[in-house]
């Protein structure tokens, strides 16, 4: 059986945050255009990427790069909407 390392734990924390954020969205507890939705997704991408650095998978890494980029865009959009 494979040992669970710190990078796996970090990745699993990211997955837990992803599931929590998705549940909050489905239960109308979080606004998909709000700060926390995009911010949580950005943190998820970072945490899952940490696990991918140690156990690389190209397809998953591509998803995480886009996930992070789009989440960063969402955070930026939140702040630009708020100012305008």
Residue, then its C-alpha position, 0 to 999 in steps of 0.5 A: x500500500x502507498x504511503x500518504x505523504x504531506x503532499x497528498x494531505x495538502x491535495x486532499x484538503x484542496x479536494x475537501x475545500x472543492x467539495x465544500x464550496x460546491x455544496x455551498x453553491x448548490x445549497x445557495x449559501x455562496x454567490x457564484x459571482x461573489x468573492x468566496x466562490x472564486x477565492x476558494x476555487x483559486x485555493x483549491x487549484x493551488x492545493x491540488x497543484x502541490x500534490x501534482x508536483x509530487x505525483x505528476x499527471x499532465x492532464x490534471x496539471x492542465x486543469x489546475x492551471x486553467x482552474x487557477x487562472x479562471x478563479x483569479x479572473x473571478x476574484x479580479x472581476x469581483x473587485x472591479x464590479x465592486x469599484x464600479 
